[in-house]
Amino acid sequence: MAKNMQPVVKRCRALGISPAVMGYTGKSKSESIRHPGPMRRSKKSEYALQLAEKQKVKFVYGILEKQFHMYYEKATRMPGKTGENLLILVERRLDNVVFRMGFAKTRRQARQLVNHSHFTVNGKKVNIPSYLVKAGDVIAIKESSRSNAIFKELTGENAAKVLLPDWMERAQGAPEGKITRLPVREDVDVPVEETLIVELYSK
């Protein structure tokens, strides 16, 4: 599978998003008073602006073009606004939910943990990162995986408190969480103009 090997912080700067959205905190070694990064701002074409918004969402959620276009096609067939539907679909991905619930430090790590079959949905093992959760679903760390050092750190007594989105619930330190409702546009914290993505695909 193709991967973007560009450093996360550098890519975030290029796309104009905070590394915190990706689960990364702290300053990059390249960020300093002597070398704060490029400061020039050139006027972008309409196409460049539209493409940048698409790349932003793809990068944040770790989705490649073919799959992203499939989400767009699905979003066009759903009632409501296509752009909002698109964001809601990617927000419902299991790897994103695992990250949001605090079972992984980043979406990239969440994707890897899901691939390695560390999670169950409603008691059944699911190892597909793109699996779309539904309201009422219970996502849990697999019983045999709970002694893993990663999960001990994230769910133990000294685990950092997780700020959960309004559409899910999980008790502090619990190895499972529940989807209380489907997300809405306001639940998506990625700074993106989804209408530009729709315009790009509509051409």
N, C-alpha and C positions, 0 to 999 in steps of 0.2 A: 504494500500500500504506500502511496506517495506521502511524504511527510515534509512539512516546512521546518527546516533546520535553523532558520534565522532565530537569534536570541529573542526571547519573549519580550523583554523590556524594549529592545530596539524596534521590534515589530509594533508594539503598543504605541510607541512614540510616533512611528510613521503613520499609524491609523488614527492617532488622536484620541486614544483611550487610556484610562488609568490601569496600571498593572494589577491594581486591587481587584478589578473586575475579573481577572484571570486567577485570582487567589494568591497573587504574589505581593509581598510587602517588602519594604526596605528599598534603599536606593541602589541603583545599578552602579557598578564600578566606573562606568563611563560617564555617569552624571556627577558633575562637580562644578565649582565656580569657574575653574579654568576651562572646562570643556562641557558646557551645558547642553550641547546638541545644536542641531541646525535651527536658526531663528528666522530665516527668510520665509516669507509667505508669498507664493506666486498664485495668481488667479487661475483656477482650474476650470476646464471646460465642463459642460453639463454632463457629458459622458463620464469624465473622470470622477466627478462627484458621485454619480450613480454607482460606478464601479467600486469606489472606495467604501460606500455603505455596505455593498454586498460582501466585499472582502472582510470588512469589520466583523459582520455576523458569522461568516464562515470561520474566521480565525478564532473568535471567542469560543464558539461551540465545537471547534475542531472538525468541521465538516468539509468534505471535498465537493467539487463542482457538480458531479453527476447526482449525488445524493441531495445536495442543496436544491438542484433544479427539480428533483422529484417532490421535495417538500413544497416548492412553489406551485407545482402543478396540482398537488393535493389541496393547497390553500385556496386556489382559484375555484375549486369545486365545492368549497365549504360556504355556508351562509355567512354574511358579514363582510368586513373589509379584508381583502387579500393580504395586505401587508401585516395587519395585526394577526391574522390567522397563521401566517408564516412564522412570526416570532413565537406565538403560542405553541406551535408544533415543535420547534427546536427546544423550547423551554421544557417541554414534557419528556424529552429524551432521558432515559434511565441514567446515563452517565452524568448529565446535568443535575438530576435529582439527587444522586449520590453525593455530588459536590455540595449542593445546596443544603443537604441535611447534615453536612459536616463529617461524612464518612471518608472524605478524601480532602487533601489540601488544595488540589487544583483539579480542573476538569480533565486535564491530561492524565493525572494519576487516577482519577475516577474511571476513566475509560479503560485503563490498563487493569484495574481491579475488577471491573465488570467482566472484561475479557477472560480473566483468570477464574471466573465462577465463584467469586466471594459473596455474591448477594442472591437473595431470593425475593420474589414478588408473590405475595399471597401464599407463601410457603413453598413455592416452586422455584427451582434454580433457573435464573435467566442470565445468560452470558452475552447478550447482544446490547451494546451501548446505545443503539438507536431505538431500542424498545420504547414505545410510547406509553407512559403511565396513564391511568384513568382515576377518576375520583373514587375514593374508597380503597385504593390499593395500599397494601402494607409492604414497605421495602425494609428488608432486614439483612444484617450481616449474617452469613451462613454460620450455623452453630459451630462447625469445625474450624471456622476462620477467626473466631472471636479472640483466640489466644495469640493471634498474629501480632507482632510488635507494633505494626502500623495502627491497628485498631485499638490496641491497648492505650496507645498515646492519644488517639482521637476520642475515645469513649471512657477513659479512666477517670479517676478522681481529680487529677490535675489537668484534665482536658480543657482547652479554651472554650468559652461559651460561644455558641453559634447563634447568629441572628437569622432566624428562619423567615422565609417569605410567608405571607399570610395564607397561602394555599396549602400549606403542609404543617404538620405538628410532630414534635419529637421531644420527649422528656430529656433533660440534661443527663448525658452519660448513657442513655438508653441505646441498645444495639439495633433499634428499629424505629421507623417513623411511618406516618400515614399521610396520604394525599387526601386532604379534606374536601377539596374542590379543584376544578380545573383552573389553571392560571388565566388571568386576563392581561390586557396590554400593560396596565399599570404595574403589574408584578415583574415585568421585564426591566432590569436595571441597566441593560446595555444602552449606551447613548447612541442611538441610531435613528435615522430618518427612513423608516421602512417604505414610505411612499416612493422614494428614489429607486429602491430595488424593484418595485412593481413597474415603474416607468422604464427601467432598463430592460426587464424581461418582456415588456409589452411592445417593444419596438419591432 
